[in-house]
């Protein structure tokens, strides 16, 4: 049951595919275009690699939080069609997380697997970040309808790991921060806010495939 009594807006699948998803795709690429423009115009500050690393990581976390917001927002508005956007948004979270890792791999570690292994073992924020990426890779690979049919009921349990990934990303962000903890605090508050409806049991009767 929705928390609002207003008339529900449920567009047809064709409308979602051709009117909602295309502009959402374009908006999702805006951060990448902005970063590429910064590279070509030499406008990423004194430390471009640090800027690239930070921005790709932040956007990965933002998309992860947006993905987690789908279920509470659907229940609040009654817009069941929002669930059709969840996979796409989750894949953008993985996309920016992958870019984040590639910047670290290429520019920070010079493609040295030995240095990466040492970092993972010795630096906790790298350890949790790599663990979060591993989960996101798994969720991205198994996000297709084919994998959902193969895994059956196990698919929902597997994709519940998105909560673990979000916590790990949050820890990665907090441990990486050296001085100003305001921004990590804001994201922590958003994550807790998104978890409250689930903790209260509002997600128990959600549509199949939700995290």
C-alpha positions, -999 to +999 in steps of 0.1 A: +000+000+000+013+034-009+019+061+017+001+086-005-035+085-017-029+106-048-036+091-082-007+068-093+012+077-124+021+044-142+033+050-177+033+022-203+064+001-208+069+017-243+068+052-227+094+042-201+117+027-228+115+056-252+106+087-231+121+081-197+152+059-201+169+079-230+171+112-211+181+093-179+209+077-199+221+111-210+219+125-175+239+095-162+267+103-187+270+140-177+296+133-149+318+114-174+315+140-201+324+167-175+355+147-165+365+141-201+361+178-208+382+186-178+410+163-191+410+179-226+409+214-213+434+208-185+408+220-159+409+193-133+430+212-108+465+208-096+462+170-092+440+157-121+445+120-110+432+128-076+402+146-091+394+117-114+397+092-086+375+112-063+348+121-088+344+087-103+342+072-067+317+098-056+295+092-086+296+055-081+283+059-046+257+084-057+243+060-082+243+032-057+223+054-033+199+064-061+194+027-069+187+019-032+162+048-032+140+032-059+121+009-035+112+035-008+103+060-035+081+034-052+063+027-020+059+064-012+045+074-046+029+041-058+049+044-090+056+007-097+073+016-130+103+029-110+115-007-105+122-008-143+149+018-138+167+000-110+189-023-131+200+006-153+209+028-124+227-001-107+248-007-138+258+030-138+269+026-102+291-003-114+303+017-144+316+046-123+330+022-097+349+004-125+362+038-138+372+046-103+392+014-101+407+019-136+420+053-126+436+038-095+450+009-115+465+028-144+475+062-129+481+055-093+496+020-094+509+019-130+492-014-138+514-031-112+495-061-098+522-065-071+515-029-058+478-034-059+480-067-039+502-049-014+477-021-011+448-045-006+466-063+021+481-033+040+456-005+036+421-011+050+403+015+029+417-002-002+406-036+012+370-026+017+369-007-016+381-037-035+356-059-017+328-035-027+340-035-063+340-073-063+304-074-051+293-048-077+310-069-105+291-099-094+258-081-093+264-065-127+272-098-143+242-115-128+218-086-134+204-101-167+171-119-171+191-151-180+209-152-147+177-144-129+161-175-144+192-196-136+195-186-100+157-184-093+151-176-056+189-174-050+190-143-073+172-121-047+196-133-019+226-127-041+214-092-050+208-084-013+246-080-012+240-045-026+235-034+010+269-049+020+285-031-010+270+002+001+283-002+036+318-011+023+318+019+000+308+041+029+336+028+050+360+032+020+349+069+018+352+076+055+386+060+059+399+078+028+388+112+043+416+129+062+401+161+075+366+173+066+341+146+075+310+166+066+306+151+032+309+115+044+286+124+072+259+136+047+262+104+027+260+083+059+228+101+068+213+095+034+222+058+035+207+054+070+176+073+059+172+049+029+175+019+052+149+030+077+119+018+056+135-015+052+143-018+089+106-011+096+095-038+072+081-017+045+101-036+019+088-071+027+061-071+001+081-052-026+082-064-062+104-093-071+140-085-077+142-055-055+170-048-031 
